[in-house]
Amino acid sequence: MKISARNQLSGTVKSVNEGAAIANVEVDVNGQRLVASITVEAARELGLKEGAAVTAIVKASDVMLATD
């Protein structure tokens, strides 16, 4: 699959915590913890399980930065 997004982070699924509608997927990206909130349906369709290799794609318009 090809995608135009440039903000791509390869990692490994550490856990998938399913709620009623949303699954929080914890991903290890080179020692950094990233959590993606996706629908339970999407998590199941993707077959996300601990140890799975994934690519996190970040929509740049939704990233915020802060300083003290």
C-alpha angles and dihedrals in degrees: 000000000000122000132182096222113110099193098084124151121189116214150138127264110246098178144349116211112189122203127180093289108350130063120202108213115197113207129189109219107185092318095319121114117232123178122200121193110210135155118281087235091057093047090052094045089052091048091230113188136154110289096023117138112237140169117226112211114201120205101222095212089065099052117104128188129199138186132196 
